[in-house]
């Protein structure tokens, strides 16, 4: 239903619920369809609003935005902490090691950190550093065992 101004009077443009034709009518009693001549009595007409499209669209956008945010901003450690953890792990022996051994050790440290991050979020890392370190060492050892055990 839309409101039109015809002959300086306020009229309504109503679609007939019986035949679907458009009717430009003035406010009055005993209104009927111009096409099929059936009465509009007993029907309620309201102006269509964007709510029928807007609400589902807003809900979809909100849910989609939230999901995208959680995918893009996982509880990841800041890069400087990840680097420091890996660096201290790789250089923990303080002895001279060859490049290929260094790469193997780096891979083990990365594997251990990856596994530890599955159970310790960054906020948990901040609150429980001792527990994080124990878990990290255990995971590095598990990565070492799984790599030597697969050969």
GULORO-414558 format. One record per residue: x, y, z of N, C-alpha, C, O in turn; residue in one letter. Coordinates in nm, 3 decimals. Each point is the difference from the previous one (the first is absolute). Last residue first. Layout:
R/nu/nv/nw/cau/cav/caw/cu/cv/cw/ou/ov/ow/resn
R/X/Y/Z/X/Y/Z/X/Y/Z/X/Y/Z/A
...
This chain:
R/nu/nv/nw/cau/cav/caw/cu/cv/cw/ou/ov/ow/resn
R/6.023/-4.280/1.162/0.104/-0.039/-0.096/0.021/-0.147/-0.002/0.084/-0.050/-0.074/X
R/-0.380/0.309/0.370/-0.057/-0.024/-0.133/0.102/-0.048/-0.101/-0.036/-0.037/-0.112/X
R/0.141/0.171/0.567/-0.075/-0.126/0.002/-0.058/-0.035/-0.136/-0.028/-0.117/-0.027/X
R/0.253/0.529/0.112/0.098/-0.109/-0.002/-0.069/-0.135/-0.003/0.056/-0.097/-0.052/X
R/-0.327/0.480/0.073/0.082/0.009/-0.122/0.104/-0.110/-0.007/0.029/-0.050/-0.108/X
R/-0.313/0.093/0.490/-0.082/-0.035/-0.116/0.081/0.005/-0.130/-0.027/-0.076/-0.093/X
R/0.236/0.208/0.499/-0.032/-0.143/0.002/-0.078/-0.040/-0.124/0.027/-0.104/-0.061/X
R/0.059/0.560/0.126/0.127/-0.069/-0.026/-0.024/-0.150/-0.010/0.052/-0.066/-0.089/X
R/-0.410/0.335/0.219/0.028/0.021/-0.143/0.128/-0.074/-0.039/0.008/-0.059/-0.108/X
R/-0.120/0.061/0.560/-0.096/-0.084/-0.074/0.022/0.014/-0.150/-0.010/-0.099/-0.074/X
R/0.262/0.377/0.358/0.044/-0.140/0.013/-0.092/-0.093/-0.078/0.047/-0.094/-0.063/X
R/-0.174/0.540/0.085/0.122/-0.010/-0.082/0.051/-0.143/0.005/0.038/-0.056/-0.103/X
R/-0.400/0.154/0.382/-0.040/-0.007/-0.140/0.120/-0.006/-0.095/-0.007/-0.068/-0.103/X
R/0.081/0.126/0.568/-0.061/-0.132/-0.022/-0.038/-0.017/-0.147/0.020/-0.107/-0.058/X
R/0.137/0.527/0.192/0.109/-0.098/0.001/-0.053/-0.140/-0.027/0.061/-0.077/-0.075/X
R/-0.383/0.417/0.119/0.081/0.022/-0.120/0.112/-0.103/-0.009/0.022/-0.060/-0.105/X
R/-0.288/0.073/0.494/-0.075/-0.056/-0.112/0.080/0.011/-0.130/0.001/-0.092/-0.082/X
R/0.177/0.296/0.462/-0.003/-0.146/0.020/-0.069/-0.068/-0.118/0.049/-0.100/-0.052/X
R/-0.053/0.570/0.059/0.134/-0.052/-0.029/0.007/-0.151/0.017/0.064/-0.069/-0.080/X
R/-0.468/0.292/0.195/0.023/0.006/-0.144/0.135/-0.063/-0.034/0.010/-0.081/-0.093/X
R/-0.118/0.137/0.543/-0.075/-0.111/-0.059/0.019/-0.006/-0.151/0.009/-0.108/-0.058/X
R/0.179/0.474/0.277/0.068/-0.122/0.044/-0.069/-0.124/-0.058/0.067/-0.091/-0.049/X
R/-0.258/0.519/-0.024/0.120/-0.022/-0.080/0.074/-0.128/0.040/0.057/-0.068/-0.084/X
R/-0.538/0.293/0.146/0.059/-0.126/0.046/0.126/-0.034/-0.077/0.006/-0.103/-0.068/X
R/-0.264/0.510/-0.012/-0.035/-0.030/0.140/0.071/-0.122/0.055/0.021/-0.009/0.121/X
R/0.034/0.158/-0.581/0.036/0.111/0.089/-0.022/-0.033/0.146/0.078/0.041/0.086/X
R/-0.216/-0.352/-0.411/0.147/0.009/-0.002/0.045/0.110/0.095/0.096/-0.018/0.075/X
R/-0.552/-0.021/-0.159/0.045/-0.104/0.094/0.153/-0.001/0.009/0.056/-0.023/0.107/X
R/-0.249/0.311/-0.420/-0.032/0.048/0.136/0.042/-0.102/0.105/0.046/0.038/0.108/X
R/0.004/-0.156/-0.563/0.095/0.104/0.038/-0.028/0.052/0.141/0.094/0.026/0.076/X
R/-0.244/-0.521/-0.157/-0.025/0.124/-0.074/0.102/0.103/0.046/0.072/-0.021/0.097/X
R/-0.042/-0.522/-0.078/0.025/0.123/0.074/-0.025/0.119/-0.091/0.077/0.026/-0.092/X
R/-0.138/-0.468/-0.073/-0.054/-0.011/0.136/0.020/0.126/0.084/-0.070/0.019/0.099/X
R/0.218/-0.058/-0.554/-0.133/-0.059/-0.007/-0.064/-0.008/0.138/-0.122/0.001/0.012/X
R/0.572/0.142/-0.080/-0.097/0.107/-0.025/-0.142/-0.054/-0.012/-0.096/0.075/0.016/X
R/0.465/-0.373/0.024/-0.026/0.067/0.128/-0.105/0.109/-0.018/-0.083/0.021/0.090/X
R/0.241/-0.254/-0.473/-0.081/-0.088/0.085/-0.037/0.068/0.132/-0.112/-0.017/0.049/X
R/0.400/0.250/-0.340/-0.130/-0.018/-0.065/-0.093/-0.087/0.085/-0.118/0.032/0.016/X
R/0.565/0.019/0.120/-0.077/0.122/0.022/-0.139/-0.012/-0.059/-0.099/0.040/0.061/X
R/0.400/-0.395/-0.139/-0.036/0.008/0.142/-0.085/0.122/0.031/-0.097/-0.008/0.076/X
R/0.273/-0.036/-0.511/-0.101/-0.104/0.023/-0.049/0.007/0.145/-0.120/-0.005/0.026/X
R/0.479/0.280/-0.141/-0.124/0.049/-0.061/-0.114/-0.099/0.021/-0.113/0.040/0.028/X
R/0.539/-0.171/0.115/-0.050/0.109/0.085/-0.131/0.057/-0.055/-0.092/0.030/0.075/X
R/0.316/-0.355/-0.332/-0.053/-0.060/0.123/-0.059/0.106/0.092/-0.106/-0.020/0.059/X
R/0.325/0.168/-0.446/-0.126/-0.067/-0.035/-0.064/-0.066/0.121/-0.122/0.003/0.016/X
R/0.551/0.188/0.035/-0.101/0.105/-0.020/-0.136/-0.062/-0.031/-0.102/0.044/0.054/X
R/0.468/-0.332/-0.029/-0.038/0.047/0.134/-0.107/0.109/-0.011/-0.095/0.003/0.079/X
R/0.278/-0.160/-0.479/-0.078/-0.108/0.064/-0.050/0.046/0.137/-0.116/-0.021/0.036/X
R/0.408/0.310/-0.262/-0.131/-0.004/-0.066/-0.090/-0.108/0.060/-0.120/0.023/0.019/X
R/0.565/0.004/0.130/-0.072/0.118/0.044/-0.141/0.003/-0.060/-0.097/0.033/0.069/X
R/0.396/-0.357/-0.216/-0.047/-0.034/0.135/-0.082/0.116/0.058/-0.099/-0.022/0.070/X
R/0.306/0.089/-0.484/-0.110/-0.097/-0.016/-0.055/-0.044/0.136/-0.120/-0.027/0.013/X
R/0.496/0.326/-0.015/-0.120/0.062/-0.054/-0.116/-0.099/-0.013/-0.113/0.034/0.037/X
R/0.487/-0.130/0.337/0.000/0.023/-0.145/-0.136/0.049/-0.045/-0.101/-0.017/0.069/X
R/0.301/0.117/0.426/-0.063/-0.108/-0.075/-0.001/0.037/-0.147/-0.001/0.118/-0.035/X
R/0.223/0.026/0.555/0.003/0.021/-0.145/-0.063/-0.121/-0.068/0.040/-0.114/0.023/X
R/-0.199/0.260/0.472/0.117/-0.058/-0.066/-0.009/0.025/-0.149/-0.108/0.031/-0.053/X
R/-0.228/0.078/0.399/0.115/0.091/0.004/0.127/-0.061/-0.061/0.110/0.052/0.021/X
R/-0.598/-0.201/0.050/0.117/-0.082/0.031/0.128/0.082/0.011/0.097/-0.046/0.061/X
R/-0.534/0.236/-0.179/0.008/-0.041/0.141/0.127/-0.078/0.032/0.046/0.004/0.114/X
R/-0.253/0.218/-0.532/0.133/0.031/0.052/0.020/-0.044/0.145/0.091/0.048/0.066/X
R/-0.509/-0.120/-0.297/0.104/-0.042/-0.095/0.140/0.018/0.058/0.087/-0.085/-0.019/X
R/-0.458/0.237/0.275/-0.006/-0.145/-0.017/0.115/-0.049/-0.089/0.069/-0.095/0.034/X
R/-0.135/0.558/0.024/0.057/-0.060/0.121/-0.002/-0.152/-0.007/0.089/-0.065/0.055/X
R/-0.283/0.296/-0.417/0.143/0.031/0.009/0.062/-0.063/0.124/0.108/-0.059/-0.008/X
R/-0.577/0.030/-0.050/0.071/-0.087/-0.096/0.151/0.023/0.011/0.077/-0.096/-0.002/X
R/-0.348/0.376/0.262/-0.016/-0.139/0.045/0.079/-0.094/-0.090/0.073/-0.086/0.048/X
R/-0.092/0.542/-0.168/0.082/-0.020/0.120/-0.008/-0.144/0.049/0.101/-0.058/0.041/X
R/-0.378/0.187/-0.403/0.140/-0.001/-0.039/0.089/-0.029/0.120/0.092/-0.082/-0.009/X
R/-0.548/0.137/0.089/0.023/-0.124/-0.074/0.147/-0.011/-0.039/0.060/-0.106/0.013/X
R/-0.193/0.504/0.186/0.004/-0.109/0.096/0.023/-0.134/-0.069/0.076/-0.084/0.050/X
R/-0.124/0.470/-0.316/0.124/0.012/0.078/0.011/-0.111/0.104/0.110/-0.047/0.029/X
R/-0.507/0.085/-0.296/0.114/-0.053/-0.073/0.129/0.007/0.082/0.082/-0.092/-0.006/X
R/-0.558/0.047/0.252/0.068/0.103/-0.078/0.129/-0.058/-0.060/0.064/-0.086/0.060/X
R/-0.463/-0.251/0.030/0.103/0.069/0.075/0.058/0.112/-0.088/0.007/-0.016/-0.122/X
R/-0.517/-0.163/0.064/0.138/-0.029/-0.037/0.095/0.084/0.084/-0.032/0.111/0.042/X
R/-0.484/-0.244/-0.090/0.074/0.045/0.117/0.148/-0.034/-0.020/0.055/-0.085/0.070/X
R/-0.363/0.192/-0.496/0.008/-0.105/0.100/0.083/0.053/0.115/0.069/0.101/-0.014/X
R/-0.284/0.130/-0.398/0.070/0.042/0.120/-0.005/-0.108/0.107/-0.056/0.020/0.107/X
R/-0.141/-0.082/-0.543/0.116/0.082/-0.029/0.080/0.037/0.124/0.121/0.020/-0.009/X
R/-0.525/-0.276/0.036/0.093/-0.073/-0.085/0.129/0.079/-0.022/0.109/-0.057/-0.002/X
R/-0.463/0.254/0.244/0.060/-0.107/0.078/0.098/-0.082/-0.083/0.099/-0.050/0.053/X
R/-0.339/0.396/-0.268/0.091/0.055/0.100/0.068/-0.110/0.079/0.120/0.007/0.026/X
R/-0.455/-0.124/-0.332/0.122/0.042/-0.069/0.102/0.054/0.099/0.119/-0.025/-0.013/X
R/-0.542/-0.084/0.179/0.072/-0.122/-0.040/0.131/0.036/-0.069/0.103/-0.063/0.025/X
R/-0.394/0.415/0.088/0.055/-0.060/0.121/0.084/-0.122/-0.035/0.110/-0.017/0.053/X
R/-0.345/0.223/-0.402/0.108/0.085/0.048/0.067/-0.056/0.123/0.122/0.003/0.011/X
R/-0.505/-0.221/-0.181/0.113/-0.014/-0.092/0.120/0.082/0.044/0.114/-0.046/-0.007/X
R/-0.515/0.093/0.246/0.056/-0.133/0.023/0.123/-0.022/-0.088/0.101/-0.052/0.046/X
R/-0.336/0.453/-0.110/0.058/-0.004/0.135/0.067/-0.134/0.027/0.112/-0.005/0.051/X
R/-0.349/0.061/-0.457/0.122/0.080/0.001/0.069/-0.005/0.136/0.122/-0.009/0.008/X
R/-0.541/-0.203/-0.053/0.101/-0.070/-0.080/0.133/0.075/0.003/0.106/-0.062/0.016/X
R/-0.474/0.268/0.187/0.041/-0.118/0.077/0.110/-0.075/-0.073/0.099/-0.042/0.061/X
R/-0.296/0.404/-0.286/0.082/0.045/0.111/0.051/-0.117/0.084/0.116/-0.002/0.041/X
R/-0.418/-0.096/-0.385/0.126/0.046/-0.057/0.095/0.049/0.109/0.119/-0.031/-0.003/X
R/-0.562/-0.098/0.119/0.084/-0.115/-0.034/0.136/0.041/-0.057/0.101/-0.066/0.026/X
R/-0.396/0.424/0.073/0.037/-0.075/0.120/0.082/-0.124/-0.034/0.106/-0.020/0.059/X
R/-0.281/0.297/-0.420/0.105/0.060/0.081/0.045/-0.082/0.119/0.120/-0.013/0.023/X
R/-0.493/-0.094/-0.321/0.130/-0.025/-0.063/0.112/0.044/0.092/0.104/-0.066/0.008/X
R/-0.542/0.126/0.139/-0.001/-0.138/-0.049/0.132/-0.037/-0.067/0.041/-0.115/0.004/X
R/-0.120/0.561/0.149/0.027/-0.093/0.108/0.008/-0.143/-0.051/0.084/-0.078/0.045/X
R/-0.191/0.503/-0.282/0.121/-0.075/-0.031/0.034/-0.103/0.108/0.101/-0.069/-0.010/X
R/-0.612/0.223/-0.096/0.123/0.060/0.050/0.117/-0.090/-0.036/-0.017/-0.115/-0.040/X
R/-0.532/0.231/-0.109/0.111/-0.095/0.005/0.125/0.074/0.043/0.028/0.111/-0.045/X
R/-0.530/0.028/0.185/0.105/0.037/-0.093/0.116/-0.098/0.017/0.047/-0.024/0.111/X
R/-0.553/-0.127/-0.012/0.109/0.075/0.062/0.104/0.031/-0.107/0.012/-0.072/-0.100/X
R/-0.559/-0.116/0.178/0.107/0.035/-0.092/0.102/0.082/0.076/-0.035/0.094/0.072/X
R/-0.399/-0.466/0.011/0.084/0.105/0.057/0.115/0.024/-0.096/0.063/-0.094/-0.048/X
R/-0.596/-0.113/-0.006/0.144/-0.011/-0.025/0.071/0.116/0.069/-0.053/0.110/0.007/X
R/-0.425/-0.155/-0.012/0.055/-0.112/0.077/0.150/-0.020/-0.021/0.062/-0.079/0.070/X
R/-0.331/0.325/-0.453/-0.043/-0.006/0.139/0.056/-0.125/0.067/-0.003/-0.109/-0.056/X
R/0.028/0.272/-0.411/0.121/-0.013/0.080/-0.033/-0.011/0.148/0.091/0.000/0.084/X
R/-0.398/-0.145/-0.543/0.024/0.093/0.110/0.133/-0.030/0.070/0.044/-0.115/0.007/X
R/-0.164/0.026/-0.543/-0.017/-0.063/0.131/0.043/0.099/0.107/0.088/0.083/-0.022/X
R/-0.075/-0.030/-0.478/-0.112/0.057/0.075/-0.026/-0.070/0.134/-0.108/0.014/0.057/X
R/0.464/-0.053/-0.423/-0.092/-0.112/0.024/-0.122/0.040/0.083/-0.091/-0.081/0.019/X
R/0.411/0.428/-0.166/0.001/-0.105/-0.102/-0.107/-0.107/0.024/-0.083/-0.024/-0.088/X
R/0.173/0.395/0.388/-0.045/0.055/-0.128/-0.017/-0.110/-0.104/-0.084/0.012/-0.089/X
R/0.029/-0.086/0.629/0.099/-0.009/-0.107/-0.060/0.056/-0.129/-0.114/-0.030/-0.034/X
R/-0.073/0.209/0.510/0.005/-0.125/-0.076/0.105/0.012/-0.111/0.043/0.109/-0.035/X
R/-0.261/0.129/0.533/0.097/0.007/-0.109/0.004/-0.136/-0.069/-0.003/-0.104/0.064/X
R/-0.267/0.323/0.327/-0.048/-0.081/-0.111/0.091/0.011/-0.123/-0.046/0.025/-0.112/X
R/0.129/0.373/0.427/-0.057/-0.130/0.037/-0.047/-0.069/-0.127/-0.015/0.064/-0.104/X
R/0.441/0.284/0.107/-0.146/-0.001/0.010/-0.046/-0.137/0.046/0.079/-0.094/0.006/X
R/0.378/0.387/-0.214/-0.044/-0.055/0.127/-0.152/0.011/0.008/-0.054/0.111/-0.008/X
R/0.266/-0.162/-0.473/-0.004/0.101/0.105/-0.045/-0.068/0.129/-0.062/-0.106/-0.003/X
R/0.332/-0.136/-0.425/-0.129/0.029/0.065/0.016/0.107/0.107/0.106/0.015/0.060/X
R/0.122/-0.325/-0.485/0.025/0.130/0.060/-0.133/0.044/0.061/-0.094/0.035/-0.073/X
R/0.306/-0.539/-0.070/-0.115/0.088/0.012/0.042/0.129/0.069/0.060/-0.005/0.108/X
R/0.139/-0.485/-0.379/0.028/0.120/0.077/-0.122/0.092/-0.002/-0.064/0.016/-0.103/X
R/0.058/-0.575/0.061/0.012/0.125/-0.077/0.022/0.117/0.095/-0.043/-0.003/0.115/X
R/-0.032/-0.482/0.000/0.136/0.051/-0.012/0.014/0.130/-0.076/0.113/0.046/-0.020/X
R/-0.504/-0.345/0.175/0.046/-0.014/-0.138/0.140/0.056/-0.024/0.058/-0.025/-0.106/X
R/-0.255/-0.005/0.557/-0.073/-0.101/-0.077/0.062/-0.022/-0.138/0.027/-0.113/-0.040/X
R/0.116/0.449/0.363/0.038/-0.133/0.048/-0.068/-0.113/-0.078/0.041/-0.115/0.011/X
R/0.108/0.622/-0.182/-0.117/-0.079/0.036/0.044/-0.139/0.047/0.076/-0.068/-0.071/X
R/0.209/0.527/0.112/-0.009/-0.118/-0.086/-0.115/-0.086/0.051/-0.006/-0.032/0.118/X
R/0.082/0.584/-0.071/-0.016/-0.130/0.067/-0.008/-0.109/-0.105/-0.069/0.013/-0.101/X
R/0.183/0.536/0.203/0.015/-0.095/-0.110/0.002/-0.138/0.064/0.098/-0.037/0.066/X
R/-0.320/0.525/0.111/0.086/-0.116/0.022/0.003/-0.084/-0.126/-0.100/-0.015/-0.069/X
R/0.014/0.576/0.185/-0.055/-0.128/-0.042/0.100/-0.111/0.032/0.118/0.026/0.025/X
R/-0.244/0.530/0.068/0.089/-0.109/0.036/-0.069/-0.131/-0.034/-0.107/-0.030/0.052/X
R/0.032/0.505/-0.315/-0.052/-0.081/0.111/0.101/-0.110/0.029/0.071/-0.044/-0.091/X
R/-0.052/0.367/-0.283/0.020/0.068/0.128/-0.062/-0.073/0.118/-0.024/0.062/0.104/X
R/0.046/-0.258/-0.546/-0.102/0.105/0.010/0.003/0.070/0.135/-0.105/0.030/0.057/X
R/0.399/-0.420/-0.011/-0.076/0.014/-0.125/-0.108/0.104/0.023/-0.074/-0.008/0.098/X
R/0.539/-0.231/0.142/-0.083/0.120/0.004/-0.064/0.015/-0.137/0.068/0.025/-0.099/X
R/0.114/-0.476/0.394/0.012/0.086/-0.116/-0.083/0.126/0.022/-0.095/-0.001/0.077/X
R/0.328/-0.458/0.202/-0.088/0.116/0.004/0.030/0.090/-0.119/0.116/0.031/-0.026/X
R/-0.072/-0.592/0.096/0.072/0.126/-0.004/-0.101/0.113/-0.001/-0.113/-0.016/-0.044/X
R/0.166/-0.554/0.136/-0.085/0.116/0.000/0.090/0.122/0.000/0.094/0.009/0.079/X
